[in-house]
Amino acid sequence: MRAYCVFCNIVAGREPANVVYEDDDIIIIQNILRWVPVMLLAMTREHTTQAELWSGHIGRVGKVAAEVGARLCPGGFRLLSNFGYDAMQSQEHGHLHIIGGTFLGHYVG
């Protein structure tokens, strides 16, 4: 039995979420974190790991995420994906972050 997954519960309608986009395979929701004006999470409805997302579903999820990002953030946006604890991945269910709506600044290095 799989451990609790908040994203699977959102997909199933057992947890609340502000849904920005959905189709038969993909859902995009507003992130509960609000560090910038647009913080969204794009994922498959089916539970996948980050590795599975990137090895088999990224083309479709990435295309839809880029379309939603361009519509909501015409000045630019970022698509991000975290892999593992050190990268601050907090949910096992594979997903992309869509962030924007403001000048995001330069990467600090």
N, C-alpha and C positions, 0 to 999 in steps of 0.2 A: 504494500500500500504506500502511495506517495505521501510525503509529508504535506502539511498545510501549504497551499499556494494562494496568496491573495489575488494574483492575476487570474488564475483558473476560477476562483470564486466570483470575480468581477465578470468574466466571460459568461459564467453560468447564471448571473443575475442574483447571486447570494450576497454580494457586497456592493455598496454604492460606488458609482464613478461618474464623472462628467465625460461622456463619450463624445469625441470630436469627429470620429469617422468609424464606420464599420461596414464590412461586407461579409460574405460567407466564410472567409479565411482569415481576415485581419481586423484588428480593432486598435484604435488610437484613443487614448484617454489622457485627461489632464493629470499631470503629476501632482501629488499633494504638496510637494515642495514648491515654493514660489520664489526662487532666487532671482529669476528674470521674468519679464512679462509672459513669455511663452515657454512653458516647460511641459512637454508632452511625452508619452511613452507609446511606441508603436510595437506591436507584437502579433504573433499568430494566435488564433483562438485555441489551437491545439498546444498543449504544453510541450515546449522544447527547451533544451539547454541553450546557452549562448553558442556553444560549438555547433549544435545541431541547426540553430538559426542561421549561422554563417555558412554552414556547409550545404544547406539545402533550400533555404527559404529567403535568403537575404535579397535576392533579385527583386522579388515581388514586394516584400516588406519595405525595402529601400526605395523602390519606385514610388510607392504610396506615401511613405514618409517624406520624400523629397517634394512631392506634389502638395501635400498639406503644409509643409514648411514654407514653400514658395508662396502659397496663398495667404498664409497668416503672417509671414515675415518677409514682405517684398524687398526689404533692405538687406536681407541676408540672414542666415541661420546656420547652426551646426547640427550634424548628426553624430552622436557619440555612442559608443558601446563599451561597457566595462566587463572585463573578464576576471573573475576571482576576487578574493578578499583584499589583496593588496591594491587592486584597482577600484575598490569600494563598491563592488557588485553586491547589492543587498537582496536581490530576488533571483532565485534559480531560473524562473521562467524567462527564456531569452527575449530580449527587447532592445530597441533603439531609443535613445533620447533625442528629441527634437527640441532645441533651445534657441531662443532668439527674441525678437521684439524690441531689442535695444542694441547699442554698440557693445559687443562682447569683449572688446579689448584684445591685447596681444597675449600670447601664451607666455607664461613666466618660465624661464629656463635657466 
